[in-house]
Amino acid sequence: MGIVSRNRSFLIAVVLILVCGVAILGGVTAIRVLAQDGTTTAPVTADTNMNTAGSYGITGYSELTLEPTEDTPDFIAKPLEKQRGVILLVYVRGASADEEMLANFNRVKSIYQSQASFFNFEARKVKELGDVLTQLKVNAPPMLAVIEGDGTVAQLYTGWVGQKVMEQVVGNALRAQ
């Protein structure tokens, strides 16, 4: 007996699997070809702003802006009226990660305080911020907001931020002004 006759059932199974695979692949290809409607995607122009959500880093959300109102404290409203950036930190006193974030904030402040106004608030004193947190849509510390002089929120972090990231986003926002 030859090798083919000894493995006949195995070879038949292999051939059936191959034939079924080719039939499925052909069917999928045919469906995809028939499903194309001939439309093409419009090219993106050079002036298209793909980062419509600088506040969140997610495309599709409207840009977050801080608009001074009568409920906005003067220490935030006045720098914005003068087109001066505002860097705001809300933290929890006693939480080691938040205390580290406050120390990082103070280091970054020492570098950029001539270019922007820096404010830090302990979470239990946030009522002093008036409507700022409501406008930023934030309700839990820690929080870091980097606000450009025109009120545009360049970056908004809820959660811990390290010194290198903090320094980079503050520097980027101030250079953009």
N, C-alpha and C positions, 0 to 999 in steps of 0.2 A: 504494500500500500504506500502511496505517495504522501507527501506532506500536505498537499491540498485536500485530499480525501480525508485525512485524519483530523483536520482543523476546519472542515466545511462549515459547521454551525458558527464557529467563531468568525470566519471570513464573511459569512452572510450577514452577521450582526454588524460587523465593521462597515460593510458596503451600505447597509440600510441606514446606519448612523450618518455616514458621509452624504448620502443622497438626501436625507431629511435636513441636514445642516445646510446644504447648498440650496434646497427649496426654501427654507426659512430666510436665508440671506437674500435670495432673489426676491422674495415677497417683501421684505423690509425695504430693500433698495427701490423696488417698484413703487411702493407706497410713498416713500420720501420724494421720489422724482415727481410723482403725480401731485403731491401735496404742495410743491413749490408753486407760488403764485407769480413769480417773476419780479417781485418787488425787491429793491435793494435798499440798504441803509444809507441815509444821507450822510455825507462826510461831515466831520466836526470842523468848524471854522476855528481859526486861531484865537478869536476873541470870545469863544464860548467858555463860560465859567463853569467848570466841572465841579468846583468845590462850593456848592451852594449852601453848605452847612458848616462853615468854619467853626461854629460853636460846638458842634458835635462830631465833626469829621465824617459825617455820613451824608452822601448825596441824597437829595430828595426832601430834606427838611428846610424850612425857611430859615434864613439867617436870624440869629437871636440878637436883639438890640436892647440896650438899657436906655430908656427914655426918662429923663428926670421929670418927676411930677411933684406936686406939693407934698406928697408922702415920702419923697426921696430926701434923705438927710443932706444938709448943705455941704458937708465934707465930701460927699460923693458928687453932688450936682455941680458944685463950683469948678472942680477940675475938668469935668466934662464940658462945661460952658466955655472953658479956656482951651478946649481941644487937647487936654492933657490926659494921658492914659491912667487907668485906675486898676491896681492889682489888689484883689480882695481875698483874704484867707479867713475861713471859719473853721475852728478846730475845737476839740474837747480837751480841756485842761486835765492833766493827770494821765491821759492815755499816752503810753510811751511812743507809739507810732505818730500820733498827732503832735506831741512835743518835739519829736524829731523833724516833722514837717514844718513846725513853727521855726525851729532853728535854721532849717534850709531857707525858709521864707526870709528870715532876717539877713542871711548871707546874700541872697539875691537882691534884697532891698539895698544893702550897702553898695552894691555894684550899680544899680539903676535908679536910685532915689532922685537923682537930678533930672531924670527924664519922665518919671511917672509918680503918681501918688500911691503909696502903699498903706493898706489898712488891714489889721488882723483883729478878729473878734472871737472871744470865747463863745461857744455855742449857747450858753445860758444868757448871753447878752445880745442876742441877735435882734431883739425888738428895737434896738437902737438903729438898725439898718432900714427901718421903715418898709417900703415896698420892694426893696432891691432883690431880696431872695425870691419873692413872688414873681417878679419880672424875669429872673433867671431860671425860674421853674425848678428850684432846688429846695429841699426840705430836710436834708440830713447831712451833718458834718462827717468827715472833713470835706471841705469844698474850696477850690481855688478857681477864681474867675480872673481872666486877663481881658480887660476891656480897653479897647482902643479909644482915642480921644473923641471920635465921633459917636461913641456909644456902642459900636459893634463889638460883640463878644468874640474875641479872637480865639479863645480857648476856655473851656469850662470843664473842670475835673471834679467829680464826686468820688472821693476815695483818696488814698495815699498817693503822693507824688514825690519822687526823689528830687534832689537838688539839681542834678544835671538836666533832667527834663524841664523842671521849673525854670532854670536859667535859660534854657533854649527857647521855650515858648514865650517868655517875657521879652527876651532879646529880639525874637522874630517879630512880635507885635509892635515893639517900639521902633524897629527899623522900618516897618510898613507905614508908619505915621508920616 
